[in-house]
Amino acid sequence: MSGVTKKPAIPGIPASADSELRRFLIAVKEILETYEGFRPNQSKLDKIVKMKHLQNMGVNIGTTDDTTSGYDFSELIM
């Protein structure tokens, strides 16, 4: 797939974090990893579809100066 964006790994939770902050950071990390498709054994249906994916599939996502497609996603990319 063209236009693949290299993303850094989400770092581990610091051992110095207190338990409340640690629980919060673990939850945020799990959500981000799920949306990005980095969690093992997750359903592919949990992964987020990005505008780039739609464009690579041939969907005309439109832009601020080209909204002739049946799908006007221009508000999402501003």
ROVEX-892784 format. One record per atom (N, C-alpha, C, O): residue in one letter; atom name; x, z, y. Coordinates in Angstrom, 1 decimal. Example, Ala and Ser with C-alpha at 12.3 -4.5 7.8 and 13.67 -1.06 7.14 Angstrom:
! residues 2
  aa  at      px      pz      py
   A   N    13.2     7.8    -5.7
   A  CA    12.3     7.8    -4.5
   A   C    13.2     7.8    -3.3
   A   O    14.2     8.5    -3.3
   S   N    12.8     7.1    -2.2
   S  CA    13.7     7.1    -1.1
   S   C    12.9     7.9     0.0
   S   O    13.4     8.0     1.1
***
This chain:
! residues 78
  aa  at      px      pz      py
   M   N     0.9     0.0    -1.2
   M  CA     0.0     0.0     0.0
   M   C     0.9     0.0     1.2
   M   O     1.8     0.8     1.3
   S   N     0.6    -0.9     2.2
   S  CA     1.4    -1.0     3.4
   S   C     1.0     0.1     4.4
   S   O    -0.1     0.6     4.3
   G   N     1.9     0.5     5.2
   G  CA     1.6     1.5     6.3
   G   C     1.5     2.9     5.8
   G   O     0.8     3.7     6.3
   V   N     2.2     3.2     4.7
   V  CA     2.1     4.6     4.1
   V   C     2.9     5.5     5.1
   V   O     4.1     5.2     5.4
   T   N     2.3     6.6     5.5
   T  CA     2.9     7.5     6.4
   T   C     3.5     8.6     5.5
   T   O     2.9     9.2     4.7
   K   N     4.8     8.8     5.7
   K  CA     5.5     9.9     5.0
   K   C     5.2    11.2     5.6
   K   O     5.3    11.4     6.8
   K   N     4.7    12.2     4.8
   K  CA     4.3    13.5     5.3
   K   C     5.2    14.5     4.8
   K   O     5.6    14.5     3.6
   P   N     5.6    15.5     5.6
   P  CA     6.4    16.6     5.1
   P   C     5.6    17.5     4.2
   P   O     4.4    17.6     4.3
   A   N     6.2    18.1     3.2
   A  CA     5.6    19.1     2.4
   A   C     5.2    20.3     3.2
   A   O     5.9    20.7     4.2
   I   N     4.1    21.0     2.9
   I  CA     3.7    22.2     3.6
   I   C     4.6    23.3     3.1
   I   O     4.6    23.6     1.9
   P   N     5.3    24.0     4.0
   P  CA     6.2    25.1     3.5
   P   C     5.4    26.2     2.8
   P   O     4.2    26.4     3.1
   G   N     6.1    27.0     2.1
   G  CA     5.6    28.2     1.5
   G   C     5.2    29.2     2.5
   G   O     5.7    29.2     3.6
   I   N     4.4    30.2     2.1
   I  CA     4.0    31.3     3.0
   I   C     5.1    32.3     3.1
   I   O     5.7    32.7     2.1
   P   N     5.5    32.6     4.3
   P  CA     6.6    33.6     4.5
   P   C     6.3    34.9     3.8
   P   O     5.2    35.5     3.9
   A   N     7.3    35.5     3.1
   A  CA     7.1    36.8     2.5
   A   C     6.9    37.9     3.5
   A   O     6.3    38.9     3.1
   S   N     7.3    37.7     4.7
   S  CA     7.1    38.7     5.8
   S   C     5.7    38.7     6.3
   S   O     5.4    39.7     7.1
   A   N     4.8    37.8     5.9
   A  CA     3.4    37.8     6.5
   A   C     2.6    38.9     5.9
   A   O     2.8    39.2     4.7
   D   N     1.8    39.6     6.7
   D  CA     1.0    40.7     6.2
   D   C    -0.1    40.1     5.3
   D   O    -0.3    38.9     5.3
   S   N    -0.8    40.9     4.5
   S  CA    -1.7    40.4     3.5
   S   C    -2.9    39.6     4.1
   S   O    -3.3    38.7     3.5
   E   N    -3.4    40.0     5.2
   E  CA    -4.5    39.3     5.9
   E   C    -4.1    37.9     6.3
   E   O    -4.7    36.9     6.0
   L   N    -2.9    37.8     7.0
   L  CA    -2.4    36.5     7.4
   L   C    -2.0    35.7     6.2
   L   O    -2.3    34.5     6.2
   R   N    -1.5    36.3     5.2
   R  CA    -1.1    35.6     3.9
   R   C    -2.3    35.0     3.3
   R   O    -2.2    33.8     2.9
   R   N    -3.4    35.7     3.2
   R  CA    -4.6    35.1     2.6
   R   C    -5.1    33.9     3.4
   R   O    -5.5    32.9     2.8
   F   N    -5.1    34.1     4.7
   F  CA    -5.5    33.0     5.6
   F   C    -4.6    31.7     5.4
   F   O    -5.1    30.6     5.2
   L   N    -3.3    31.9     5.4
   L  CA    -2.4    30.8     5.3
   L   C    -2.5    30.1     3.9
   L   O    -2.4    28.9     3.8
   I   N    -2.7    30.9     2.9
   I  CA    -2.9    30.3     1.6
   I   C    -4.1    29.5     1.5
   I   O    -4.1    28.4     1.0
   A   N    -5.2    29.9     2.1
   A  CA    -6.5    29.2     2.1
   A   C    -6.3    27.9     2.9
   A   O    -6.7    26.8     2.5
   V   N    -5.6    27.9     4.1
   V  CA    -5.4    26.7     4.9
   V   C    -4.5    25.7     4.1
   V   O    -4.8    24.5     4.1
   K   N    -3.5    26.3     3.5
   K  CA    -2.6    25.4     2.7
   K   C    -3.3    24.7     1.6
   K   O    -3.1    23.5     1.4
   E   N    -4.1    25.4     0.9
   E  CA    -4.9    24.8    -0.2
   E   C    -5.9    23.8     0.3
   E   O    -6.0    22.7    -0.4
   I   N    -6.5    24.0     1.4
   I  CA    -7.4    23.0     1.9
   I   C    -6.7    21.7     2.3
   I   O    -7.1    20.6     2.0
   L   N    -5.6    21.9     3.0
   L  CA    -4.8    20.7     3.4
   L   C    -4.3    20.0     2.2
   L   O    -4.3    18.7     2.2
   E   N    -3.8    20.7     1.3
   E  CA    -3.2    20.0     0.1
   E   C    -4.3    19.3    -0.7
   E   O    -4.1    18.2    -1.3
   T   N    -5.5    19.9    -0.7
   T  CA    -6.7    19.2    -1.4
   T   C    -7.0    17.9    -0.6
   T   O    -7.2    16.9    -1.3
   Y   N    -7.2    18.0     0.7
   Y  CA    -7.5    16.8     1.5
   Y   C    -6.5    15.7     1.4
   Y   O    -6.8    14.5     1.4
   E   N    -5.2    16.1     1.3
   E  CA    -4.2    15.1     1.2
   E   C    -3.9    14.6    -0.2
   E   O    -3.2    13.6    -0.5
   G   N    -4.6    15.3    -1.2
   G  CA    -4.4    14.8    -2.6
   G   C    -3.2    15.4    -3.3
   G   O    -2.7    14.8    -4.3
   F   N    -2.6    16.5    -2.8
   F  CA    -1.4    17.1    -3.3
   F   C    -1.7    18.2    -4.4
   F   O    -0.7    18.7    -5.0
   R   N    -2.9    18.6    -4.6
   R  CA    -3.2    19.7    -5.6
   R   C    -3.3    19.1    -7.0
   R   O    -3.8    18.1    -7.2
   P   N    -2.6    19.8    -7.9
   P  CA    -2.7    19.3    -9.3
   P   C    -4.1    19.5    -9.9
   P   O    -4.8    20.4    -9.5
   N   N    -4.5    18.6   -10.7
   N  CA    -5.7    18.6   -11.4
   N   C    -7.0    18.6   -10.5
   N   O    -8.0    19.1   -10.9
   Q   N    -6.8    18.1    -9.3
   Q  CA    -8.0    18.0    -8.4
   Q   C    -8.7    16.7    -8.7
   Q   O    -8.2    15.7    -9.1
   S   N   -10.0    16.7    -8.3
   S  CA   -10.8    15.5    -8.4
   S   C   -10.4    14.5    -7.3
   S   O   -10.1    15.0    -6.2
   K   N   -10.3    13.2    -7.6
   K  CA   -10.0    12.3    -6.6
   K   C   -11.1    12.2    -5.5
   K   O   -10.9    11.7    -4.4
   L   N   -12.3    12.7    -5.9
   L  CA   -13.4    12.7    -4.9
   L   C   -13.2    13.7    -3.8
   L   O   -13.9    13.7    -2.8
   D   N   -12.2    14.6    -4.0
   D  CA   -12.0    15.7    -2.9
   D   C   -11.0    15.2    -1.9
   D   O   -10.9    15.8    -0.8
   K   N   -10.3    14.1    -2.1
   K  CA    -9.4    13.5    -1.2
   K   C   -10.1    12.9     0.0
   K   O   -11.1    12.3    -0.1
   I   N    -9.5    13.1     1.2
   I  CA   -10.0    12.5     2.4
   I   C    -9.7    11.0     2.5
   I   O    -8.6    10.6     2.2
   V   N   -10.7    10.2     2.9
   V  CA   -10.5     8.8     3.2
   V   C   -10.1     8.7     4.6
   V   O   -10.9     9.1     5.5
   K   N    -9.0     8.1     4.9
   K  CA    -8.5     7.9     6.3
   K   C    -8.9     6.5     6.8
   K   O    -9.1     5.6     6.0
   M   N    -8.9     6.4     8.1
   M  CA    -9.2     5.1     8.7
   M   C    -8.2     4.0     8.2
   M   O    -8.6     2.9     8.0
   K   N    -7.0     4.4     8.0
   K  CA    -5.9     3.5     7.5
   K   C    -6.3     2.9     6.1
   K   O    -6.1     1.8     5.8
   H   N    -6.9     3.8     5.2
   H  CA    -7.4     3.4     3.9
   H   C    -8.5     2.4     4.0
   H   O    -8.5     1.3     3.3
   L   N    -9.4     2.6     4.9
   L  CA   -10.5     1.7     5.1
   L   C   -10.0     0.3     5.6
   L   O   -10.5    -0.7     5.1
   Q   N    -9.1     0.4     6.5
   Q  CA    -8.5    -0.9     7.1
   Q   C    -7.8    -1.6     6.0
   Q   O    -7.9    -2.9     5.9
   N   N    -7.0    -0.9     5.2
   N  CA    -6.3    -1.6     4.1
   N   C    -7.2    -2.2     3.1
   N   O    -6.8    -3.1     2.4
   M   N    -8.4    -1.7     3.0
   M  CA    -9.4    -2.2     2.0
   M   C   -10.1    -3.4     2.6
   M   O   -11.0    -4.0     2.0
   G   N    -9.8    -3.7     3.9
   G  CA   -10.5    -4.9     4.5
   G   C   -11.7    -4.5     5.4
   G   O   -12.3    -5.5     5.9
   V   N   -12.0    -3.3     5.6
   V  CA   -13.1    -2.9     6.4
   V   C   -12.6    -3.0     7.9
   V   O   -11.6    -2.4     8.2
   N   N   -13.4    -3.8     8.6
   N  CA   -13.0    -3.9    10.1
   N   C   -13.5    -2.6    10.8
   N   O   -14.7    -2.4    11.0
   I   N   -12.5    -1.8    11.1
   I  CA   -12.9    -0.5    11.7
   I   C   -13.2    -0.6    13.2
   I   O   -13.7     0.4    13.8
   G   N   -12.9    -1.7    13.8
   G  CA   -13.2    -1.9    15.2
   G   C   -12.1    -1.1    16.0
   G   O   -11.5    -0.2    15.5
   T   N   -12.0    -1.5    17.2
   T  CA   -11.2    -0.8    18.2
   T   C   -11.9    -0.7    19.5
   T   O   -13.1    -1.2    19.6
   T   N   -11.4    -0.1    20.5
   T  CA   -12.1     0.0    21.8
   T   C   -12.4    -1.4    22.4
   T   O   -13.3    -1.5    23.2
   D   N   -11.6    -2.4    22.0
   D  CA   -11.9    -3.8    22.6
   D   C   -12.4    -4.7    21.5
   D   O   -12.6    -5.9    21.8
   D   N   -12.7    -4.3    20.3
   D  CA   -13.2    -5.1    19.3
   D   C   -14.2    -4.3    18.4
   D   O   -13.9    -3.7    17.5
   T   N   -15.5    -4.4    18.8
   T  CA   -16.5    -3.6    18.1
   T   C   -17.5    -4.6    17.5
   T   O   -18.7    -4.3    17.4
   T   N   -17.0    -5.7    17.1
   T  CA   -17.9    -6.7    16.5
   T   C   -18.3    -6.5    15.0
   T   O   -19.1    -7.2    14.5
   S   N   -17.6    -5.6    14.4
   S  CA   -17.9    -5.3    13.0
   S   C   -19.2    -4.6    12.8
   S   O   -19.8    -4.0    13.8
   G   N   -19.7    -4.6    11.6
   G  CA   -20.9    -3.8    11.3
   G   C   -20.6    -2.3    11.3
   G   O   -21.6    -1.5    11.4
   Y   N   -19.4    -1.9    11.3
   Y  CA   -19.0    -0.5    11.3
   Y   C   -18.2    -0.3    12.6
   Y   O   -17.1    -0.8    12.7
   D   N   -18.7     0.5    13.5
   D  CA   -18.0     0.8    14.7
   D   C   -17.4     2.3    14.6
   D   O   -18.1     3.2    14.9
   F   N   -16.2     2.3    14.2
   F  CA   -15.5     3.6    14.0
   F   C   -14.6     3.9    15.3
   F   O   -13.8     4.9    15.2
   S   N   -14.8     3.2    16.3
   S  CA   -13.9     3.3    17.5
   S   C   -13.9     4.7    18.1
   S   O   -12.9     5.2    18.6
   E   N   -15.0     5.4    18.0
   E  CA   -15.1     6.7    18.6
   E   C   -14.2     7.7    17.8
   E   O   -13.7     8.7    18.3
   L   N   -14.0     7.4    16.5
   L  CA   -13.2     8.3    15.7
   L   C   -11.7     8.1    15.9
   L   O   -10.9     9.0    15.6
   I   N   -11.3     7.0    16.4
   I  CA    -9.9     6.7    16.6
   I   C    -9.4     6.8    18.0
   I   O    -8.3     6.5    18.3
   M   N   -10.2     7.3    18.9
   M  CA    -9.8     7.5    20.3
   M   C    -9.1     8.8    20.4
   M   O    -8.7     9.2    21.6
***
